[in-house]
Amino acid sequence: MGSLVKLLTSTDQTVQYKKEAQKYLIEFILFQGNYDLIALAELLDVSPFYLNQVASGKATFEEEVANKLFKWFLVIISD
C-alpha cells in the first residue's frame, strides 16, 4: 500500500500507454468505478467528446492526462 501512496503523490511519475491500454483503462474505470463518461471526463479535465474518442481507440491522451487516468485506475483497484 505504501508504494501506491508514493505513486499517487509523486509529481514526476510519467506513464505512457498505447491506444489500446488507454481504452482498457477507461473501460475498467467506467465499469468498476460506476462512473459515466461525463463524470470521468470531469475528473480528467478533458471534454466528454475527447474521452469518447480515446475510449473508441481513435485518439490518445497526452502525457499529463494519461498520468491522471492511470492514477484513477490505481484508486479504483485499491478500493
Buried (B, 14 or more C-beta within 10 A) or exposed (E): EEEEEEEBEEEEEEBEBEBEBBBBBBEBBBEEBEBEBEBBBEBBEBEBEBBBBBBEEEBBBEEEBBBBBBBBBBBBEEE
